Amino acid sequence: MPEPQWHTVATTAELPAGGRKLVSIEGKSIGLFNVHGEIVAVLDVCPHELAPVCRGRVSGTTLPSAPGEYCWGREGEILACPWHGWEFDLTTGRCLVDEKLRLRRYPVEVVGDEVRVAL
């Protein structure tokens, strides 16, 4: 298997906690997100209808709870597609309503203050 090619795409200062940055790597639009101190990189394509998913709202979601109760949690971990509202877990890439769908994630490394993504 070939070695991944790393691309320096941002500095840590450009991605504070809860921050987001869109970059282009080899013609692909990639969204970078700082999720509780971990930098996550995902392809800017929603697997549902190919929308630019990285432009969506980042927030939390309702958690399993008793009937009539609504518990909110996972703030800053859930990306909602701007077209149809499909929600994705940024920490895993998985869709919250259809386990067969997931965001395409890329490896990320932070070296000094540089954020690098491998394709």
BELWOCOR-V145674 format. One record per residue. N is the residue number from 1. OMEGA is omega in degrees with one decimal (* if undefined). Layout:
{{N,OMEGA} {N,OMEGA}}
This chain:
{{1,-178.7} {2,176.3} {3,177.0} {4,177.0} {5,-178.0} {6,179.8} {7,174.2} {8,-171.6} {9,-176.9} {10,170.0} {11,179.3} {12,178.8} {13,179.1} {14,-178.1} {15,176.8} {16,178.7} {17,-178.2} {18,-177.0} {19,-179.4} {20,175.3} {21,175.5} {22,179.4} {23,175.6} {24,178.3} {25,179.2} {26,177.5} {27,179.0} {28,174.7} {29,-176.8} {30,175.3} {31,174.7} {32,-178.9} {33,172.5} {34,-178.2} {35,179.9} {36,176.9} {37,176.7} {38,178.0} {39,-179.3} {40,177.5} {41,179.1} {42,174.9} {43,-176.9} {44,179.5} {45,177.1} {46,-179.8} {47,178.8} {48,-176.9} {49,174.5} {50,177.6} {51,174.0} {52,-169.8} {53,-175.8} {54,176.4} {55,-177.9} {56,-178.4} {57,173.2} {58,179.1} {59,178.1} {60,180.0} {61,175.7} {62,-179.8} {63,175.3} {64,-178.1} {65,-179.1} {66,177.5} {67,179.8} {68,178.1} {69,175.5} {70,179.3} {71,-178.7} {72,178.5} {73,178.5} {74,-179.7} {75,178.5} {76,-177.1} {77,-172.6} {78,177.9} {79,179.4} {80,179.2} {81,-177.9} {82,-178.9} {83,-173.4} {84,175.7} {85,177.3} {86,-175.1} {87,-179.8} {88,177.5} {89,-179.0} {90,-177.8} {91,-179.5} {92,-174.8} {93,-175.6} {94,173.8} {95,-177.2} {96,-177.1} {97,-179.1} {98,-174.7} {99,178.9} {100,-178.8} {101,176.2} {102,175.4} {103,175.7} {104,179.8} {105,179.0} {106,176.9} {107,179.4} {108,171.1} {109,176.2} {110,179.3} {111,-173.4} {112,176.7} {113,179.9} {114,174.2} {115,-178.5} {116,179.0} {117,178.2} {118,173.3} {119,*}}
